């Protein structure tokens, strides 16, 4: 074995040492390490602040259109970057509110349809009086009632009024009136009405006066804080005088009614009606301010006007009365 190794070494050449006869393995130089760039991630844009979203949702829960408009507008003004998100939230809330209102209306209509003739009446009672003693003794009483039943198609209105006064035990005012007005509603704004009215005014020489009429009514303004109603139509009036011949005439009737809620506690009202009977005419007007006192109790300050062009017992055509009364609503 040793001999063989010696022969092999001689064959390779006498000048090469044994260890140099082994082949060298080539090695590539190591590649330099190139630092890799770090990936940069932009932080996600924050959404609409939670308190603002909560504020918008709370506004829609009130169901008040003005509150909703004010809150949504305020959010857009203060957070213009998120207008798209605010509009998206508002659209969803409007859809939910519309569903809630529709369901409430269906429940209310079902309740009205199931009500009897003596149910779902609303109204108010008004009363006032004066009493004085001394050289002149005076007693005055004023009372009125207004009732309304609002059905799905029919609306019933009943009104009554009494005005009585004595001075030194002699009657100086004796006036009362009662009226019934049924309305057939074509829609929320337009209706046809009928009118049956009976009145007595001793000091105008009227024992009784009956009025029967029909006509058309229009709700010119219908907002929670403002309503304006206009009515017009023909009427027949039968007047029984105390000292003159009875009279029956065809008349034209027009009326105007307005309610303006100036504030949550103060309301302005105006009611007026006029009848034209050829050359004759009668008109009445009541202008009032109402302020809430406690619960359903209100104080009312009113200026009342009564005009009669032809009166058999007096030449005075215009009467005015200023009153302060208490009103109870139910």
C-alpha positions in Angstrom: 0.0 0.0 0.0 2.8 2.4 0.8 4.6 1.5 -2.4 1.5 2.4 -4.4 1.3 5.8 -2.7 5.0 6.4 -3.5 4.5 5.5 -7.2 1.6 7.9 -7.4 3.6 10.7 -6.0 6.3 10.1 -8.4 3.9 10.2 -11.4 2.6 13.6 -10.3 6.1 15.0 -10.3 9.0 15.1 -8.0 8.8 18.8 -7.3 5.2 19.0 -5.9 4.6 18.1 -2.3 1.9 15.7 -1.6 -0.4 18.2 0.1 -0.4 20.5 -2.9 -1.6 17.8 -5.3 -5.2 18.1 -3.9 -7.5 20.3 -6.0 -8.5 23.7 -4.6 -12.3 24.4 -4.3 -13.2 27.8 -5.7 -15.3 30.1 -3.3 -17.2 33.2 -4.6 -16.7 36.2 -2.4 -19.7 37.0 -0.1 -22.1 39.5 -1.6 -22.4 42.7 0.4 -25.5 43.0 2.6 -27.8 45.7 1.2 -30.2 47.1 3.8 -33.9 46.7 2.8 -36.1 49.8 3.0 -38.8 49.6 5.7 -42.4 49.7 4.5 -44.3 52.8 5.6 -48.0 52.4 6.4 -50.2 55.5 6.8 -52.4 55.4 9.9 -56.1 55.0 9.0 -58.1 58.2 9.0 -60.1 58.4 12.1 -63.9 58.3 11.7 -66.5 60.7 12.9 -66.1 61.3 16.6 -68.4 59.2 18.7 -70.0 62.0 20.6 -71.0 63.7 17.3 -72.6 60.5 16.0 -74.4 60.1 19.3 -75.6 63.7 19.1 -77.0 63.2 15.6 -78.8 60.0 16.6 -80.3 61.7 19.7 -81.6 64.5 17.6 -83.5 62.1 15.3 -84.9 60.3 18.4 -86.7 63.6 19.4 -88.7 63.5 16.2 -88.5 67.3 16.0 -87.6 68.3 12.4 -86.2 71.7 13.5 -83.9 70.1 16.1 -82.8 67.5 13.5 -82.0 70.2 11.0 -80.1 72.3 13.5 -78.0 69.5 14.9 -77.1 68.0 11.5 -76.2 71.5 10.2 -74.0 72.1 13.3 -72.2 68.8 12.8 -71.4 69.7 9.1 -70.2 73.1 10.0 -67.8 71.9 12.7 -66.7 68.7 10.9 -66.6 69.5 7.2 -64.1 66.6 6.6 -66.8 64.1 7.5 -69.8 65.5 5.6 -70.2 62.3 3.6 -70.3 60.2 6.7 -72.7 62.7 8.4 -75.1 62.6 5.4 -74.9 58.7 5.5 -75.8 58.6 9.2 -78.6 61.2 8.6 -80.1 59.2 5.7 -80.2 56.0 7.8 -81.8 57.9 10.7 -84.4 59.5 8.5 -85.4 56.1 7.1 -85.8 54.8 10.7 -87.7 57.9 11.8 -90.1 57.6 8.8 -90.8 54.0 9.7 -91.5 55.0 13.3 -93.9 57.8 12.2 -95.7 55.5 9.8 -96.2 52.9 12.5 -97.4 55.5 15.0 -99.9 56.9 12.4 -101.3 53.4 11.7 -101.8 52.9 15.5 -103.5 56.2 15.9 -105.8 55.6 12.9 -106.7 52.3 14.3 -107.5 53.9 17.7 -109.6 56.6 16.1 -111.5 54.1 14.0 -112.4 52.0 17.1 -113.5 55.0 19.2 -117.2 55.5 20.0 -119.1 58.8 19.3 -118.4 60.0 22.8 -114.7 59.3 22.8 -111.6 61.2 21.5 -113.1 64.6 22.2 -110.7 67.5 23.0 -111.4 71.0 24.0 -111.2 73.8 26.5 -113.4 75.6 29.0 -113.1 79.3 29.6 -114.6 81.3 32.5 -114.4 84.8 34.0 -116.4 87.2 36.0 -116.7 90.6 37.7 -118.3 91.7 40.9 -118.4 95.2 42.3 -120.4 96.8 45.2 -120.8 100.4 46.4 -122.6 103.2 44.7 -122.9 100.9 41.7 -123.5 97.2 42.0 -122.2 95.1 39.1 -122.2 91.4 38.4 -120.7 90.0 35.2 -120.3 86.4 34.1 -118.6 85.1 31.0 -118.2 81.4 30.0 -117.4 79.5 26.9 -116.7 76.0 25.8 -115.0 74.6 22.7 -115.1 70.9 21.8 -113.6 69.1 18.8 -113.6 65.5 17.7 -111.1 64.7 14.9 -112.0 61.5 13.1 -110.3 59.9 10.1 -112.7 61.7 7.6 -115.1 63.7 9.8 -114.2 66.5 12.2 -116.9 67.7 14.6 -116.8 71.1 16.3 -119.1 72.4 19.1 -118.8 75.9 20.5 -120.9 77.7 23.1 -120.7 81.1 24.7 -122.5 83.0 27.5 -122.1 86.7 28.3 -124.2 88.1 31.1 -124.1 91.3 33.1 -126.2 93.1 35.7 -125.8 96.7 36.8 -127.9 97.7 39.9 -129.9 94.6 39.5 -130.9 95.4 35.9 -129.6 93.3 33.0 -127.4 95.2 30.7 -125.9 92.3 28.7 -127.6 89.1 27.8 -126.0 87.3 24.9 -125.4 83.6 24.2 -124.6 81.5 21.2 -124.2 77.8 20.4 -122.8 76.4 17.1 -122.1 73.0 15.5 -119.8 72.6 12.6 -119.2 69.2 10.9 -116.3 69.0 8.5 -115.6 66.4 5.8 -111.9 66.2 5.2 -110.8 65.7 1.6 -107.2 65.6 2.7 -105.0 67.2 5.4 -105.5 70.7 4.0 -109.0 70.9 2.4 -112.5 70.2 3.7 -116.2 70.9 3.2 -118.1 72.2 6.2 -121.7 72.5 7.4 -122.8 75.1 9.9 -125.8 75.2 12.3 -125.7 78.2 14.7 -128.2 79.6 17.2 -127.8 82.9 19.0 -129.7 85.3 21.3 -128.9 88.9 22.0 -131.6 90.7 24.0 -130.0 94.2 23.9 -129.6 94.1 20.1 -133.4 93.2 19.9 -132.7 89.7 18.7 -134.8 87.0 20.3 -133.2 84.3 18.3 -131.2 84.0 15.1 -130.6 80.7 13.3 -127.9 80.3 10.7 -127.5 77.3 8.4 -124.7 77.1 5.9 -122.3 75.1 3.9 -118.9 75.9 2.4 -115.3 75.2 1.7 -112.4 75.3 4.2 -108.7 75.5 3.5 -105.8 75.1 5.9 -103.4 77.8 4.5 -100.7 77.1 7.1 -100.1 73.9 9.0 -97.1 73.9 11.3 -96.7 73.0 15.0 -96.2 76.7 15.8 -98.6 78.2 13.2 -102.0 77.4 11.7 -104.2 79.6 9.5 -107.6 78.5 8.4 -109.9 80.2 5.8 -113.6 79.3 5.2 -116.2 80.7 2.8 -119.7 79.7 1.7 -123.4 80.6 1.5 -125.8 80.6 4.5 -129.5 81.2 5.3 -130.2 83.3 8.3 -133.6 83.3 10.1 -133.9 86.2 12.6 -136.7 86.6 15.1 -136.7 90.1 16.5 -138.3 91.1 19.8 -140.2 94.1 18.5 -140.0 93.8 14.7 -141.1 91.4 12.0 -139.1 88.3 11.5 -136.7 88.1 8.6 -135.1 85.4 6.5 -132.2 86.2 4.2 -129.6 84.5 2.1 -126.1 85.5 3.2 -122.5 85.0 2.3 -120.1 83.9 5.1 -116.4 84.1 5.5 -114.2 83.3 8.4 -110.5 83.5 9.4 -108.8 81.6 12.2 -105.1 81.7 13.2 -102.9 80.3 16.0 -99.3 81.3 16.5 -97.2 79.8 19.2 -94.8 82.7 20.0 -93.0 80.6 22.6 -93.6 77.4 24.5 -95.7 79.3 27.1 -97.2 82.1 25.0 -99.8 81.8 22.2 -101.6 84.3 20.0 -105.0 83.5 18.6 -107.3 85.4 16.1 -110.8 84.3 15.2 -113.1 86.3 13.0 -116.3 85.8 11.0 -118.5 88.0 8.8 -122.0 87.6 7.3 -123.2 89.7 4.4 -127.0 89.9 3.9 -127.5 92.3 1.0 -127.1 95.7 2.6 -126.9 94.3 6.1 -123.8 92.8 7.7 -122.7 91.3 11.0 -119.2 90.6 12.1 -117.4 89.2 15.2 -113.8 89.1 16.1 -111.8 87.7 19.1 -108.1 88.6 19.5 -106.3 86.8 22.4 -103.1 86.1 24.1 -102.8 82.9 26.2 -100.1 82.1 28.6 -99.6 78.8 30.5 -99.9 78.9 34.2 -99.9 75.4 35.6 -100.5 72.1 33.7 -103.5 72.5 31.5 -104.5 75.8 33.1 -103.9 79.0 31.1 -104.6 82.7 31.5 -106.3 84.5 28.6 -106.4 88.2 27.7 -108.8 89.0 24.9 -110.3 91.8 22.9 -113.7 91.0 21.5 -115.6 92.9 18.9 -119.2 92.6 17.7 -120.6 94.6 14.8 -124.2 94.8 13.6 -125.0 97.2 10.7 -128.7 97.2 11.4 -130.0 96.9 14.9 -133.6 97.6 15.8 -133.1 98.7 19.4 -130.0 100.9 19.3 -128.1 103.1 16.9 -124.8 101.8 18.2 -123.3 99.4 15.7 -120.1 98.3 17.4 -119.6 96.7 20.8 -116.1 95.9 22.2 -115.2 94.0 25.4 -111.8 93.4 26.9 -111.5 90.3 29.2 -109.1 88.5 31.4 -110.2 84.8 31.9 -108.9 81.4 32.9 -108.9 78.6 30.4 -108.7 74.8 31.1 -107.7 72.5 28.3 -108.3 68.8 28.0 
